[in-house]
Amino acid sequence: MESTDAGLVFVAFAKSFNPFEAILHRMIGMEDNITDALFTFTRPITGAYYWCPPVKSGRLDLSKLGL
């Protein structure tokens, strides 16, 4: 049995979502209507962001959230 379904997991770290938003906007052509060449042979179906809260001295540090 041959399947054409496949997936890719991309993991990156940054102090905010801004760099990822900028890259995704560029890839889908929001700035100049030129989409990334990756989309000539792939089709994005879904996506997600995950947030890992910081840990300080072995405990969650939610101080930046005001908690």
HTML snippet that shows the backbone in 3Dmol.js (N, CA, C, O; Angstrom):
<script src="https://3Dmol.org/build/3Dmol-min.js"></script>
<div id="view" style="width:600px;height:400px;position:relative"></div>
<script>
const pdb = `
ATOM      1  N   MET A   1       0.840  -1.181   0.000  1.00  0.00           N
ATOM      2  CA  MET A   1       0.000   0.000   0.000  1.00  0.00           C
ATOM      3  C   MET A   1       0.883   1.242   0.000  1.00  0.00           C
ATOM      4  O   MET A   1       1.778   1.376   0.835  1.00  0.00           O
ATOM      5  N   GLU A   2       0.633   2.130  -0.920  1.00  0.00           N
ATOM      6  CA  GLU A   2       1.422   3.347  -1.032  1.00  0.00           C
ATOM      7  C   GLU A   2       0.585   4.539  -0.581  1.00  0.00           C
ATOM      8  O   GLU A   2      -0.580   4.665  -0.955  1.00  0.00           O
ATOM      9  N   SER A   3       1.174   5.394   0.209  1.00  0.00           N
ATOM     10  CA  SER A   3       0.459   6.563   0.707  1.00  0.00           C
ATOM     11  C   SER A   3       1.175   7.830   0.253  1.00  0.00           C
ATOM     12  O   SER A   3       2.403   7.901   0.238  1.00  0.00           O
ATOM     13  N   THR A   4       0.392   8.809  -0.108  1.00  0.00           N
ATOM     14  CA  THR A   4       0.972  10.112  -0.461  1.00  0.00           C
ATOM     15  C   THR A   4       0.877  11.080   0.703  1.00  0.00           C
ATOM     16  O   THR A   4       1.362  12.208   0.616  1.00  0.00           O
ATOM     17  N   ASP A   5       0.248  10.642   1.804  1.00  0.00           N
ATOM     18  CA  ASP A   5       0.150  11.494   2.982  1.00  0.00           C
ATOM     19  C   ASP A   5       1.451  11.425   3.766  1.00  0.00           C
ATOM     20  O   ASP A   5       1.976  10.342   4.024  1.00  0.00           O
ATOM     21  N   ALA A   6       1.958  12.568   4.135  1.00  0.00           N
ATOM     22  CA  ALA A   6       3.176  12.634   4.932  1.00  0.00           C
ATOM     23  C   ALA A   6       3.109  13.907   5.751  1.00  0.00           C
ATOM     24  O   ALA A   6       2.179  14.700   5.599  1.00  0.00           O
ATOM     25  N   GLY A   7       4.073  14.105   6.605  1.00  0.00           N
ATOM     26  CA  GLY A   7       4.050  15.293   7.440  1.00  0.00           C
ATOM     27  C   GLY A   7       5.436  15.768   7.784  1.00  0.00           C
ATOM     28  O   GLY A   7       6.426  15.066   7.578  1.00  0.00           O
ATOM     29  N   LEU A   8       5.489  16.954   8.304  1.00  0.00           N
ATOM     30  CA  LEU A   8       6.740  17.564   8.716  1.00  0.00           C
ATOM     31  C   LEU A   8       6.506  18.258  10.036  1.00  0.00           C
ATOM     32  O   LEU A   8       5.522  18.977  10.206  1.00  0.00           O
ATOM     33  N   VAL A   9       7.399  18.046  10.956  1.00  0.00           N
ATOM     34  CA  VAL A   9       7.354  18.747  12.227  1.00  0.00           C
ATOM     35  C   VAL A   9       8.543  19.688  12.258  1.00  0.00           C
ATOM     36  O   VAL A   9       9.686  19.262  12.093  1.00  0.00           O
ATOM     37  N   PHE A  10       8.277  20.946  12.465  1.00  0.00           N
ATOM     38  CA  PHE A  10       9.321  21.955  12.533  1.00  0.00           C
ATOM     39  C   PHE A  10       9.335  22.501  13.946  1.00  0.00           C
ATOM     40  O   PHE A  10       8.304  22.941  14.455  1.00  0.00           O
ATOM     41  N   VAL A  11      10.489  22.477  14.580  1.00  0.00           N
ATOM     42  CA  VAL A  11      10.626  22.970  15.942  1.00  0.00           C
ATOM     43  C   VAL A  11      11.637  24.096  15.947  1.00  0.00           C
ATOM     44  O   VAL A  11      12.735  23.964  15.406  1.00  0.00           O
ATOM     45  N   ALA A  12      11.262  25.204  16.562  1.00  0.00           N
ATOM     46  CA  ALA A  12      12.163  26.347  16.688  1.00  0.00           C
ATOM     47  C   ALA A  12      11.838  27.070  17.993  1.00  0.00           C
ATOM     48  O   ALA A  12      10.758  26.905  18.560  1.00  0.00           O
ATOM     49  N   PHE A  13      12.770  27.855  18.443  1.00  0.00           N
ATOM     50  CA  PHE A  13      12.594  28.575  19.691  1.00  0.00           C
ATOM     51  C   PHE A  13      12.844  30.059  19.468  1.00  0.00           C
ATOM     52  O   PHE A  13      13.764  30.435  18.742  1.00  0.00           O
ATOM     53  N   ALA A  14      12.031  30.895  20.085  1.00  0.00           N
ATOM     54  CA  ALA A  14      12.202  32.348  20.036  1.00  0.00           C
ATOM     55  C   ALA A  14      11.523  32.938  21.261  1.00  0.00           C
ATOM     56  O   ALA A  14      10.721  32.275  21.918  1.00  0.00           O
ATOM     57  N   LYS A  15      11.845  34.176  21.560  1.00  0.00           N
ATOM     58  CA  LYS A  15      11.230  34.783  22.743  1.00  0.00           C
ATOM     59  C   LYS A  15       9.845  35.332  22.463  1.00  0.00           C
ATOM     60  O   LYS A  15       9.144  35.737  23.390  1.00  0.00           O
ATOM     61  N   SER A  16       9.433  35.353  21.191  1.00  0.00           N
ATOM     62  CA  SER A  16       8.072  35.765  20.848  1.00  0.00           C
ATOM     63  C   SER A  16       7.643  35.063  19.560  1.00  0.00           C
ATOM     64  O   SER A  16       8.461  34.435  18.887  1.00  0.00           O
ATOM     65  N   PHE A  17       6.372  35.172  19.225  1.00  0.00           N
ATOM     66  CA  PHE A  17       5.856  34.587  17.990  1.00  0.00           C
ATOM     67  C   PHE A  17       6.151  35.470  16.774  1.00  0.00           C
ATOM     68  O   PHE A  17       5.965  35.021  15.643  1.00  0.00           O
ATOM     69  N   ASN A  18       6.598  36.689  16.971  1.00  0.00           N
ATOM     70  CA  ASN A  18       6.789  37.646  15.867  1.00  0.00           C
ATOM     71  C   ASN A  18       7.667  37.137  14.729  1.00  0.00           C
ATOM     72  O   ASN A  18       7.283  37.291  13.570  1.00  0.00           O
ATOM     73  N   PRO A  19       8.831  36.537  15.000  1.00  0.00           N
ATOM     74  CA  PRO A  19       9.642  36.029  13.882  1.00  0.00           C
ATOM     75  C   PRO A  19       8.927  34.961  13.059  1.00  0.00           C
ATOM     76  O   PRO A  19       9.060  34.925  11.836  1.00  0.00           O
ATOM     77  N   PHE A  20       8.178  34.101  13.721  1.00  0.00           N
ATOM     78  CA  PHE A  20       7.460  33.044  13.010  1.00  0.00           C
ATOM     79  C   PHE A  20       6.334  33.617  12.164  1.00  0.00           C
ATOM     80  O   PHE A  20       6.114  33.183  11.033  1.00  0.00           O
ATOM     81  N   GLU A  21       5.621  34.595  12.717  1.00  0.00           N
ATOM     82  CA  GLU A  21       4.556  35.249  11.958  1.00  0.00           C
ATOM     83  C   GLU A  21       5.127  35.931  10.719  1.00  0.00           C
ATOM     84  O   GLU A  21       4.539  35.844   9.640  1.00  0.00           O
ATOM     85  N   ALA A  22       6.253  36.599  10.861  1.00  0.00           N
ATOM     86  CA  ALA A  22       6.875  37.286   9.720  1.00  0.00           C
ATOM     87  C   ALA A  22       7.270  36.294   8.627  1.00  0.00           C
ATOM     88  O   ALA A  22       7.048  36.549   7.443  1.00  0.00           O
ATOM     89  N   ILE A  23       7.851  35.171   9.023  1.00  0.00           N
ATOM     90  CA  ILE A  23       8.263  34.157   8.045  1.00  0.00           C
ATOM     91  C   ILE A  23       7.045  33.566   7.337  1.00  0.00           C
ATOM     92  O   ILE A  23       7.048  33.412   6.116  1.00  0.00           O
ATOM     93  N   LEU A  24       6.009  33.235   8.101  1.00  0.00           N
ATOM     94  CA  LEU A  24       4.813  32.651   7.493  1.00  0.00           C
ATOM     95  C   LEU A  24       4.126  33.640   6.561  1.00  0.00           C
ATOM     96  O   LEU A  24       3.663  33.248   5.490  1.00  0.00           O
ATOM     97  N   HIS A  25       4.048  34.905   6.941  1.00  0.00           N
ATOM     98  CA  HIS A  25       3.451  35.923   6.062  1.00  0.00           C
ATOM     99  C   HIS A  25       4.227  36.026   4.758  1.00  0.00           C
ATOM    100  O   HIS A  25       3.638  36.158   3.685  1.00  0.00           O
ATOM    101  N   ARG A  26       5.535  35.966   4.853  1.00  0.00           N
ATOM    102  CA  ARG A  26       6.376  36.024   3.658  1.00  0.00           C
ATOM    103  C   ARG A  26       6.164  34.789   2.785  1.00  0.00           C
ATOM    104  O   ARG A  26       6.063  34.892   1.563  1.00  0.00           O
ATOM    105  N   MET A  27       6.098  33.614   3.427  1.00  0.00           N
ATOM    106  CA  MET A  27       5.929  32.368   2.677  1.00  0.00           C
ATOM    107  C   MET A  27       4.621  32.329   1.894  1.00  0.00           C
ATOM    108  O   MET A  27       4.584  31.813   0.777  1.00  0.00           O
ATOM    109  N   ILE A  28       3.546  32.869   2.471  1.00  0.00           N
ATOM    110  CA  ILE A  28       2.257  32.814   1.782  1.00  0.00           C
ATOM    111  C   ILE A  28       2.021  34.021   0.880  1.00  0.00           C
ATOM    112  O   ILE A  28       0.953  34.146   0.282  1.00  0.00           O
ATOM    113  N   GLY A  29       3.013  34.915   0.776  1.00  0.00           N
ATOM    114  CA  GLY A  29       2.936  36.022  -0.161  1.00  0.00           C
ATOM    115  C   GLY A  29       2.112  37.204   0.300  1.00  0.00           C
ATOM    116  O   GLY A  29       1.614  37.959  -0.536  1.00  0.00           O
ATOM    117  N   MET A  30       1.950  37.393   1.596  1.00  0.00           N
ATOM    118  CA  MET A  30       1.145  38.517   2.086  1.00  0.00           C
ATOM    119  C   MET A  30       1.757  39.872   1.740  1.00  0.00           C
ATOM    120  O   MET A  30       1.030  40.860   1.633  1.00  0.00           O
ATOM    121  N   GLU A  31       3.068  39.939   1.563  1.00  0.00           N
ATOM    122  CA  GLU A  31       3.737  41.214   1.293  1.00  0.00           C
ATOM    123  C   GLU A  31       3.793  41.543  -0.186  1.00  0.00           C
ATOM    124  O   GLU A  31       3.600  42.694  -0.576  1.00  0.00           O
ATOM    125  N   ASP A  32       4.060  40.527  -1.025  1.00  0.00           N
ATOM    126  CA  ASP A  32       4.299  40.812  -2.444  1.00  0.00           C
ATOM    127  C   ASP A  32       3.569  39.868  -3.398  1.00  0.00           C
ATOM    128  O   ASP A  32       3.826  39.881  -4.602  1.00  0.00           O
ATOM    129  N   ASN A  33       2.657  39.044  -2.861  1.00  0.00           N
ATOM    130  CA  ASN A  33       1.902  38.061  -3.652  1.00  0.00           C
ATOM    131  C   ASN A  33       2.780  36.995  -4.303  1.00  0.00           C
ATOM    132  O   ASN A  33       2.341  36.332  -5.242  1.00  0.00           O
ATOM    133  N   ILE A  34       4.004  36.819  -3.825  1.00  0.00           N
ATOM    134  CA  ILE A  34       4.887  35.750  -4.308  1.00  0.00           C
ATOM    135  C   ILE A  34       4.939  34.692  -3.217  1.00  0.00           C
ATOM    136  O   ILE A  34       5.458  34.934  -2.127  1.00  0.00           O
ATOM    137  N   THR A  35       4.396  33.513  -3.521  1.00  0.00           N
ATOM    138  CA  THR A  35       4.406  32.447  -2.523  1.00  0.00           C
ATOM    139  C   THR A  35       5.723  31.683  -2.583  1.00  0.00           C
ATOM    140  O   THR A  35       6.420  31.683  -3.599  1.00  0.00           O
ATOM    141  N   ASP A  36       6.040  31.040  -1.484  1.00  0.00           N
ATOM    142  CA  ASP A  36       7.261  30.260  -1.378  1.00  0.00           C
ATOM    143  C   ASP A  36       7.235  29.105  -2.382  1.00  0.00           C
ATOM    144  O   ASP A  36       6.185  28.498  -2.598  1.00  0.00           O
ATOM    145  N   ALA A  37       8.368  28.800  -2.988  1.00  0.00           N
ATOM    146  CA  ALA A  37       8.467  27.712  -3.969  1.00  0.00           C
ATOM    147  C   ALA A  37       8.139  26.359  -3.357  1.00  0.00           C
ATOM    148  O   ALA A  37       7.794  25.425  -4.080  1.00  0.00           O
ATOM    149  N   LEU A  38       8.237  26.240  -2.061  1.00  0.00           N
ATOM    150  CA  LEU A  38       7.882  24.999  -1.383  1.00  0.00           C
ATOM    151  C   LEU A  38       6.443  24.590  -1.702  1.00  0.00           C
ATOM    152  O   LEU A  38       6.122  23.402  -1.737  1.00  0.00           O
ATOM    153  N   PHE A  39       5.583  25.578  -1.933  1.00  0.00           N
ATOM    154  CA  PHE A  39       4.175  25.302  -2.197  1.00  0.00           C
ATOM    155  C   PHE A  39       3.905  24.810  -3.617  1.00  0.00           C
ATOM    156  O   PHE A  39       2.761  24.501  -3.951  1.00  0.00           O
ATOM    157  N   THR A  40       4.932  24.733  -4.454  1.00  0.00           N
ATOM    158  CA  THR A  40       4.722  24.175  -5.792  1.00  0.00           C
ATOM    159  C   THR A  40       4.586  22.661  -5.756  1.00  0.00           C
ATOM    160  O   THR A  40       4.027  22.061  -6.675  1.00  0.00           O
ATOM    161  N   PHE A  41       5.102  22.035  -4.686  1.00  0.00           N
ATOM    162  CA  PHE A  41       4.978  20.579  -4.587  1.00  0.00           C
ATOM    163  C   PHE A  41       4.472  20.106  -3.227  1.00  0.00           C
ATOM    164  O   PHE A  41       4.483  18.907  -2.948  1.00  0.00           O
ATOM    165  N   THR A  42       4.033  21.026  -2.387  1.00  0.00           N
ATOM    166  CA  THR A  42       3.446  20.661  -1.096  1.00  0.00           C
ATOM    167  C   THR A  42       2.154  21.447  -0.902  1.00  0.00           C
ATOM    168  O   THR A  42       1.902  22.443  -1.580  1.00  0.00           O
ATOM    169  N   ARG A  43       1.351  20.978   0.033  1.00  0.00           N
ATOM    170  CA  ARG A  43       0.116  21.679   0.360  1.00  0.00           C
ATOM    171  C   ARG A  43      -0.042  21.676   1.875  1.00  0.00           C
ATOM    172  O   ARG A  43      -0.282  20.626   2.471  1.00  0.00           O
ATOM    173  N   PRO A  44       0.091  22.849   2.507  1.00  0.00           N
ATOM    174  CA  PRO A  44      -0.094  22.886   3.955  1.00  0.00           C
ATOM    175  C   PRO A  44      -1.554  22.577   4.303  1.00  0.00           C
ATOM    176  O   PRO A  44      -2.476  23.107   3.682  1.00  0.00           O
ATOM    177  N   ILE A  45      -1.744  21.730   5.285  1.00  0.00           N
ATOM    178  CA  ILE A  45      -3.091  21.345   5.696  1.00  0.00           C
ATOM    179  C   ILE A  45      -3.440  21.934   7.054  1.00  0.00           C
ATOM    180  O   ILE A  45      -4.574  22.356   7.282  1.00  0.00           O
ATOM    181  N   THR A  46      -2.479  21.962   7.938  1.00  0.00           N
ATOM    182  CA  THR A  46      -2.738  22.453   9.284  1.00  0.00           C
ATOM    183  C   THR A  46      -1.453  23.015   9.877  1.00  0.00           C
ATOM    184  O   THR A  46      -0.381  22.872   9.289  1.00  0.00           O
ATOM    185  N   GLY A  47      -1.555  23.637  11.007  1.00  0.00           N
ATOM    186  CA  GLY A  47      -0.392  24.169  11.706  1.00  0.00           C
ATOM    187  C   GLY A  47      -0.751  24.477  13.152  1.00  0.00           C
ATOM    188  O   GLY A  47      -1.929  24.530  13.505  1.00  0.00           O
ATOM    189  N   ALA A  48       0.238  24.676  13.969  1.00  0.00           N
ATOM    190  CA  ALA A  48      -0.017  24.954  15.378  1.00  0.00           C
ATOM    191  C   ALA A  48       1.197  25.624  16.000  1.00  0.00           C
ATOM    192  O   ALA A  48       2.325  25.464  15.532  1.00  0.00           O
ATOM    193  N   TYR A  49       0.948  26.367  17.048  1.00  0.00           N
ATOM    194  CA  TYR A  49       2.002  26.950  17.875  1.00  0.00           C
ATOM    195  C   TYR A  49       1.877  26.326  19.257  1.00  0.00           C
ATOM    196  O   TYR A  49       0.775  26.055  19.734  1.00  0.00           O
ATOM    197  N   TYR A  50       3.000  26.107  19.881  1.00  0.00           N
ATOM    198  CA  TYR A  50       3.014  25.623  21.256  1.00  0.00           C
ATOM    199  C   TYR A  50       3.907  26.531  22.068  1.00  0.00           C
ATOM    200  O   TYR A  50       4.954  26.973  21.593  1.00  0.00           O
ATOM    201  N   TRP A  51       3.501  26.808  23.282  1.00  0.00           N
ATOM    202  CA  TRP A  51       4.246  27.702  24.151  1.00  0.00           C
ATOM    203  C   TRP A  51       4.785  26.909  25.329  1.00  0.00           C
ATOM    204  O   TRP A  51       4.041  26.196  26.003  1.00  0.00           O
ATOM    205  N   CYS A  52       6.066  27.037  25.568  1.00  0.00           N
ATOM    206  CA  CYS A  52       6.691  26.399  26.726  1.00  0.00           C
ATOM    207  C   CYS A  52       7.013  27.484  27.732  1.00  0.00           C
ATOM    208  O   CYS A  52       7.882  28.316  27.472  1.00  0.00           O
ATOM    209  N   PRO A  53       6.347  27.501  28.863  1.00  0.00           N
ATOM    210  CA  PRO A  53       6.613  28.547  29.854  1.00  0.00           C
ATOM    211  C   PRO A  53       8.008  28.399  30.449  1.00  0.00           C
ATOM    212  O   PRO A  53       8.532  27.290  30.555  1.00  0.00           O
ATOM    213  N   PRO A  54       8.599  29.512  30.834  1.00  0.00           N
ATOM    214  CA  PRO A  54       9.942  29.450  31.422  1.00  0.00           C
ATOM    215  C   PRO A  54       9.918  28.821  32.821  1.00  0.00           C
ATOM    216  O   PRO A  54       8.919  28.867  33.538  1.00  0.00           O
ATOM    217  N   VAL A  55      11.047  28.243  33.165  1.00  0.00           N
ATOM    218  CA  VAL A  55      11.230  27.646  34.489  1.00  0.00           C
ATOM    219  C   VAL A  55      12.384  28.372  35.160  1.00  0.00           C
ATOM    220  O   VAL A  55      13.434  28.596  34.558  1.00  0.00           O
ATOM    221  N   LYS A  56      12.168  28.735  36.414  1.00  0.00           N
ATOM    222  CA  LYS A  56      13.209  29.411  37.192  1.00  0.00           C
ATOM    223  C   LYS A  56      13.322  28.698  38.535  1.00  0.00           C
ATOM    224  O   LYS A  56      12.331  28.555  39.251  1.00  0.00           O
ATOM    225  N   SER A  57      14.506  28.260  38.870  1.00  0.00           N
ATOM    226  CA  SER A  57      14.755  27.518  40.122  1.00  0.00           C
ATOM    227  C   SER A  57      13.846  26.308  40.247  1.00  0.00           C
ATOM    228  O   SER A  57      13.351  26.002  41.331  1.00  0.00           O
ATOM    229  N   GLY A  58      13.626  25.614  39.117  1.00  0.00           N
ATOM    230  CA  GLY A  58      12.827  24.395  39.153  1.00  0.00           C
ATOM    231  C   GLY A  58      11.329  24.592  39.203  1.00  0.00           C
ATOM    232  O   GLY A  58      10.591  23.616  39.337  1.00  0.00           O
ATOM    233  N   ARG A  59      10.849  25.835  39.099  1.00  0.00           N
ATOM    234  CA  ARG A  59       9.415  26.126  39.159  1.00  0.00           C
ATOM    235  C   ARG A  59       9.008  26.970  37.964  1.00  0.00           C
ATOM    236  O   ARG A  59       9.814  27.724  37.418  1.00  0.00           O
ATOM    237  N   LEU A  60       7.749  26.838  37.562  1.00  0.00           N
ATOM    238  CA  LEU A  60       7.245  27.683  36.475  1.00  0.00           C
ATOM    239  C   LEU A  60       7.375  29.145  36.854  1.00  0.00           C
ATOM    240  O   LEU A  60       7.049  29.534  37.975  1.00  0.00           O
ATOM    241  N   ASP A  61       7.845  29.945  35.932  1.00  0.00           N
ATOM    242  CA  ASP A  61       7.966  31.390  36.151  1.00  0.00           C
ATOM    243  C   ASP A  61       6.992  32.104  35.225  1.00  0.00           C
ATOM    244  O   ASP A  61       7.300  32.367  34.063  1.00  0.00           O
ATOM    245  N   LEU A  62       5.825  32.411  35.751  1.00  0.00           N
ATOM    246  CA  LEU A  62       4.789  33.102  34.974  1.00  0.00           C
ATOM    247  C   LEU A  62       4.742  34.588  35.300  1.00  0.00           C
ATOM    248  O   LEU A  62       3.725  35.240  35.065  1.00  0.00           O
ATOM    249  N   SER A  63       5.824  35.126  35.836  1.00  0.00           N
ATOM    250  CA  SER A  63       5.846  36.532  36.244  1.00  0.00           C
ATOM    251  C   SER A  63       5.622  37.493  35.085  1.00  0.00           C
ATOM    252  O   SER A  63       5.039  38.558  35.286  1.00  0.00           O
ATOM    253  N   LYS A  64       6.064  37.154  33.889  1.00  0.00           N
ATOM    254  CA  LYS A  64       5.872  38.029  32.719  1.00  0.00           C
ATOM    255  C   LYS A  64       4.390  38.121  32.329  1.00  0.00           C
ATOM    256  O   LYS A  64       3.981  39.050  31.632  1.00  0.00           O
ATOM    257  N   LEU A  65       3.601  37.157  32.780  1.00  0.00           N
ATOM    258  CA  LEU A  65       2.164  37.169  32.509  1.00  0.00           C
ATOM    259  C   LEU A  65       1.388  37.882  33.611  1.00  0.00           C
ATOM    260  O   LEU A  65       0.167  38.022  33.538  1.00  0.00           O
ATOM    261  N   GLY A  66       2.102  38.323  34.616  1.00  0.00           N
ATOM    262  CA  GLY A  66       1.449  38.987  35.739  1.00  0.00           C
ATOM    263  C   GLY A  66       0.765  38.009  36.685  1.00  0.00           C
ATOM    264  O   GLY A  66      -0.136  38.384  37.436  1.00  0.00           O
ATOM    265  N   LEU A  67       1.195  36.765  36.642  1.00  0.00           N
ATOM    266  CA  LEU A  67       0.582  35.742  37.515  1.00  0.00           C
ATOM    267  C   LEU A  67       1.494  35.385  38.659  1.00  0.00           C
ATOM    268  O   LEU A  67       1.144  34.546  39.489  1.00  0.00           O
TER     269      LEU A  67
END
`;
const viewer = $3Dmol.createViewer("view");
viewer.addModel(pdb, "pdb");
viewer.setStyle({}, {cartoon: {color: "spectrum"}});
viewer.zoomTo();
viewer.render();
</script>
